[in-house]
């Protein structure tokens, strides 16, 4: 059970190009004490032998995704224990991975936000990136369908297609505490009054 002095853990997910990196940076800056944990950065700590989440062999890719998830949870716990709100930026594609986070953060109220601007917006936003930061991803339809099927009742599905990153971050800080706990019956404490910060 969380208390008024226990930082929540905010997980912001969505498809590639949904705006996770930008929004989590802005959210963390708006909170009085926060640490942004980027799953891509944690995953890249493996210098030799790294296999990407969709790479081959598939069993090794899955093992490294679980390792990354475990490391993100450990970092989140450490920062929260020190009084910082962990803000996790990572693609969480299915219920099993979300359940992993919830089970490994048992002392935290986990707030789960899915940035959902739509496939075309994600593709368009990728074209606006610096060429060095653009990514190649052609599995939008499959990922979108899987996430909706597995996570459609979890947390706050937030259509950000008509919002700027700043407007999105403002709303996450203001509303996540009230909207982002749905879909975890019996696991998470429903938030009370007050902003995320």
N, C-alpha and C positions, 0 to 999 in steps of 0.2 A: 504494500500500500504506500502510495506516495504522500508526502506531507507538503505543506506550503513552502518549506525550505529545500525540498528535493527537486533538482532540475528535471524537467521532462526530457525525453529524447525525441527529437523531431527527425523523421525520415521523409525525405522528399524524393520521389521516384517519378518515372515517366519514360516514354520512349526516347531514343536518341534524338536530340534536337528540340525536346520539349521545353528546355530552358532551365534545367536543374542546376547547372553550374552557376549561371548568372543569378538565379533566384536565391540559391542557398548562400551565396556570398552576401547578397543584399540583406537577407534575413539575419544572418549572423551579425552583420554590422549594426542592425537595428536593436539587437538585444544587449542588455547591459553587460553580460558575461556569456560569451558563446565561443564554441570551437567548431569549425567546419571540417568535416571528415569526408574526403572525396574517395569513393571506392576505386576509381581509376588510378589515383595516386598510390593508394595502399597496394593495389594489385601490381603496380609497376615496381614495387620494392623488390620483387623477385627479378634479379638481374640475369641470371643464367637458368635456363630451363623453363621459363615462363610459357604457359599456354593460355591464350585468350579464352574468354567465356564461351565462345562459339568455335574454338579451335579443335584440333585433333592431336592426340587421341582424345575422344570424348570423355573417357573416364578420368583422365588426368585434368582436363578442363574443368570437370565437375569438382574434382578434389581441390583444385586451386580456387574455384569460386567459394567453396565452403571455407577454405583457409582465409580468404579475404573477408568473408562475412564474420568469421570468428574474430579476426583482428579488428574489424570495425566495432564489434560489440565490446571488445576489451578496451579499446581506446575510448569509446563512448562512456563506459563505466568509470574509467580513470578520470576523464574530464568532468563528468557529473559529480563524482566523489569530491573533486576539488572546487565544485561550485559553478562549473561552466555548463551551459546548455549545449549538448552535442547536437549538431545539425548534420545529418548524414545525407550525402548526395551519391545515389547508386541506383542502378537499374535492378529492380526487384520484380522479376517476371511472373512469379507464381506464389501460391499460398504456402507451399513448403518452405520457401526462402523467407517469407514474411513470418511464418510461425517460428522459424529458427531465431530471427531477431527478437521476437517477443519472449521466447523461452530463455534466451541468453541475456536479457535485460529485465530480469524479474522484479527488480526493485524500482524500476522506472515506469512512469506513465509514457507509453510509446504513442506518439502522435504520427499518423501516417497520411501523407498528402501525395496524391497522384496528379501531377500536372498533365492535363489532357486537352491540349489545344487542337488535336486532330492530326491525322497523317499528313495532309498537305501543308499545314503550318509547320510541322517538324521538318519536312523536306525543304520548304522555303527558307526556314531559319538556318539550315545547314549551308545554303548557298550564300548567305550573308556573312558567314564566318570568314576570318582571315584564311587564305588558302592553306596555310600550314596547319590550321586547326580543323579543317573540314574532314569529315569521316565518310567512309564508304559503307553503306548499310542498305540492303535491299529486302529486309525481312519485315517491313512495317506491318503489312496486312496480317501476317501470322502472329507477330508479337502483340499487336493491338487486340486481335481476337482472343489470344491466350490470356492476356492480362484482364480483359473484361470478363472472361469466363471464370477465371480463378480468383480475381480480386475485386470483382464488381460490387461486392457488398462491404468491402473493407475501406475504412478511412474516408477521406474526403476526395472525391473525384472533382477536380477543379478545372473547369474550362477557362483557359487563359488566353484564348485566341484573340480576344478584343482588348486585352490589357497590355500595358507596358510592363517590363520587368519590375520597375519600381512600384507600380500599382499592385502587381501580383505579390511582391514581398510585403507590402503594407497589409494586404488582406490576410496573408498567411500569419503574420505576427498577431493581427487583431482577432482572427477567427479560428485558427487551427485548434486552439484549446477547446472550443465548443463543437467543432465540426469533424475533427480528424480522428476521433476515437470510435466512431461507429463501425460495427462489423466485428467486434472482438468481444462478444458476450461472455461474461464470466472471467475474462482475462485482464481487461484494463478497467481502471477506475474512470468513470465519466467525469470530465473536467468540470470544475466549478467556475465561479465568476473570475474575470480578469483576463488580460492578454497573455500571450505565450511568455513574454518577458516578465 
